[in-house]
């Protein structure tokens, strides 16, 4: 019997979310809809410029992989997360916040000298999210932060695609995938962002190696990664990299491949306010459903419903009780 349902690895980031206009992005020379790495000075410049734009939102531990792991935890999984934080206020906050969410985080409560990573998330009126990330100590996440014994005792390992930007992070992701395969643990990976696909495609293929069991991406990432011109061609090409996959399509729902059959997942219609965290929630909900014995089509239905709830409000997460409500709405007593 496995000790953990999902073992995840990714950046540890403390998020700040800000409402902006397209003109703000243009004035700041920021490319819309992507995650861009910035240094600490550039991030401070942006914060100073946007100081009167702050959205009233609570500070929360973040990072794409962490958001997925926390969502799965709230749905009812038991998870472990490896990341890297510093001996600063944000690092202390981050580990406490993960513990409060029920996630076992890091071996021996590790903290390091340096600065804990921060992410500035800019939300435009069309609900698109643009991220400016200073990785801080997360840039040096490495195999030293892995707990391979915990990984061997998990049902899934989940690799955050953003790790591809760091040589040591990419090495850690590859080591984790190889360990999982050696011990019969299923592997899942998210392509994370169109920018990762465009600028780090070869590195992502290194992380995937001979293939993973489950891959998450959106339609833009799918066509970019496979160098194809249509959703159907991308879906066919992705079969080379993963036994199963889920391609999210925003208001059009999702396309899910279960290893033998494609399933079109209907969207849950909502008014989108903030798309930050939608893909993270989709991955967390989807893995939870598979772990609990539901098929890929049902997993897609739960993930579509949960991610719709995320985009209908600010922030990448839902309240813990909302997860139970969504489970009841989608599955009932099933």
TAHUMO-V203897 format. One record per residue. N is the residue number from 1. PSI is psi in whole degrees, -180 to 180 (NA if undefined). OMEGA is omega as a letter, one per 40 degrees, with the letter a starting at -180 (999 if undefined). D_LAST is the distance of its C-alpha to the last C-alpha in whole Angstrom. Layout:
n:psi:omega:d_last
N:PSI:OMEGA:D_LAST
N:PSI:OMEGA:D_LAST
//
This chain:
n:psi:omega:d_last
1:133:a:23
2:145:i:23
3:-37:a:25
4:153:i:23
5:-49:a:20
6:133:i:22
7:117:a:26
8:156:i:28
9:137:a:31
10:-177:a:33
11:148:i:35
12:111:a:35
13:138:i:36
14:123:a:37
15:146:i:36
16:126:a:38
17:133:a:37
18:137:i:40
19:128:a:40
20:175:i:42
21:168:i:44
22:-33:i:45
23:-38:i:48
24:-45:a:47
25:-42:a:46
26:-44:i:49
27:-32:a:51
28:0:a:50
29:47:a:50
30:132:i:46
31:124:a:44
32:142:i:41
33:2:a:38
34:166:i:38
35:124:i:38
36:133:i:42
37:134:i:43
38:160:i:46
39:174:a:48
40:-37:a:49
41:-43:i:52
42:-40:i:50
43:-38:i:47
44:-41:i:49
45:-45:a:51
46:-42:i:48
47:-40:i:47
48:-43:a:51
49:-37:a:51
50:17:a:47
51:-26:a:48
52:9:a:48
53:-2:a:44
54:132:i:42
55:140:i:39
56:98:i:38
57:152:a:35
58:148:i:34
59:141:i:35
60:149:i:33
61:138:a:32
62:-156:a:32
63:140:a:32
64:-51:a:29
65:-40:i:28
66:-42:i:28
67:-42:i:26
68:-43:a:23
69:-42:i:23
70:-42:i:23
71:-47:i:20
72:-37:i:18
73:-46:a:19
74:-29:i:18
75:-21:i:15
76:6:i:15
77:166:i:17
78:116:a:21
79:161:i:23
80:142:i:27
81:129:i:29
82:129:i:33
83:-171:a:35
84:123:i:39
85:164:a:40
86:173:i:43
87:61:i:45
88:178:a:45
89:-41:i:44
90:-37:i:41
91:-44:i:40
92:-44:i:40
93:-44:a:38
94:-50:a:35
95:-38:i:35
96:-39:a:34
97:-39:i:32
98:-42:i:30
99:-41:i:30
100:-29:i:29
101:-2:i:26
102:10:a:25
103:131:i:26
104:121:a:29
105:117:i:31
106:152:i:34
107:136:i:36
108:27:i:39
109:47:a:38
110:139:i:40
111:153:a:42
112:161:i:45
113:140:a:48
114:-154:a:48
115:130:i:46
116:142:a:42
117:151:i:41
118:148:i:40
119:126:i:39
120:118:a:40
121:117:a:37
122:123:a:39
123:121:i:37
124:166:a:39
125:-21:i:38
126:9:i:36
127:2:i:34
128:143:i:35
129:138:i:35
130:129:a:38
131:134:i:38
132:110:a:41
133:126:i:41
134:108:a:43
135:-29:a:42
136:-135:a:44
137:-20:i:44
138:-23:i:40
139:-23:a:43
140:14:i:44
141:134:a:40
142:-177:i:41
143:-21:i:40
144:-25:a:42
145:-6:a:39
146:145:i:36
147:89:a:35
148:-25:i:34
149:-42:i:33
150:-38:i:30
151:-43:a:30
152:-24:a:30
153:24:i:27
154:161:i:25
155:-31:i:22
156:148:i:23
157:143:a:26
158:123:a:26
159:125:i:30
160:124:a:31
161:-26:i:33
162:-19:i:35
163:-17:a:37
164:-22:a:39
165:-15:a:41
166:123:i:42
167:-43:a:44
168:-34:i:43
169:-41:i:39
170:-42:i:39
171:-41:i:41
172:-41:i:38
173:-41:i:35
174:-44:i:37
175:-41:a:37
176:-43:i:34
177:-44:a:32
178:-42:i:35
179:-44:i:34
180:-47:a:30
181:-40:a:31
182:-27:a:34
183:17:i:31
184:22:i:28
185:134:a:26
186:150:a:24
187:137:i:26
188:146:a:25
189:144:i:28
190:136:i:28
191:-19:i:31
192:-46:a:31
193:143:i:34
194:-34:i:36
195:-36:i:39
196:-41:i:38
197:-43:a:38
198:-43:a:41
199:-17:a:43
200:31:a:41
201:-43:a:40
202:-38:i:42
203:-38:i:41
204:-39:i:37
205:-35:i:38
206:-44:a:39
207:-38:i:36
208:-34:i:34
209:-130:a:36
210:2:i:36
211:152:i:32
212:170:a:29
213:-28:a:25
214:132:a:24
215:137:i:26
216:138:i:25
217:166:i:28
218:177:a:29
219:-41:i:30
220:-45:i:34
221:-39:a:33
222:-48:a:32
223:-36:i:35
224:-44:a:37
225:-40:a:36
226:-4:a:37
227:47:i:40
228:168:a:38
229:2:a:39
230:160:i:36
231:-43:a:32
232:-40:i:32
233:-38:i:35
234:-42:i:33
235:-41:i:30
236:-43:a:32
237:-32:a:34
238:-21:i:31
239:-20:i:30
240:-26:a:33
241:-21:a:32
242:144:i:28
243:-31:i:26
244:162:a:23
245:165:i:24
246:125:i:22
247:113:i:25
248:147:a:25
249:27:i:27
250:-127:a:27
251:-7:i:26
252:1:i:26
253:-133:a:22
254:160:i:22
255:123:a:23
256:135:i:21
257:125:a:22
258:8:a:20
259:-20:i:23
260:-25:a:24
261:143:i:23
262:140:i:23
263:127:i:20
264:120:a:21
265:123:a:19
266:146:i:20
267:157:i:21
268:112:a:20
269:124:i:23
270:167:i:25
271:115:a:28
272:129:i:29
273:-38:a:31
274:112:a:31
275:-2:i:29
276:125:i:30
277:-3:a:27
278:-47:i:25
279:-35:i:25
280:-45:i:25
281:-42:i:21
282:-48:a:20
283:-45:a:21
284:-44:i:19
285:-41:a:16
286:-48:i:16
287:-40:i:17
288:-47:a:15
289:-43:i:12
290:-43:a:14
291:-34:a:15
292:7:i:11
293:4:i:11
294:155:i:9
295:176:a:12
296:-35:i:15
297:-44:i:14
298:-38:i:11
299:-40:i:13
300:-38:i:15
301:-45:i:13
302:-45:a:12
303:-39:i:16
304:-43:i:18
305:-44:a:16
306:-41:a:17
307:-31:i:21
308:-39:i:21
309:-38:a:21
310:-45:a:24
311:-13:a:26
312:-1:i:26
313:178:i:28
314:146:i:30
315:158:a:30
316:2:a:27
317:166:i:25
318:158:i:23
319:146:a:23
320:-43:a:20
321:-24:i:19
322:-31:i:18
323:-42:i:16
324:-38:i:13
325:-43:i:14
326:-42:i:13
327:-45:a:10
328:-41:a:9
329:-39:a:11
330:-45:a:9
331:-18:a:5
332:-129:i:5
333:12:a:4
334:NA:999:0
//
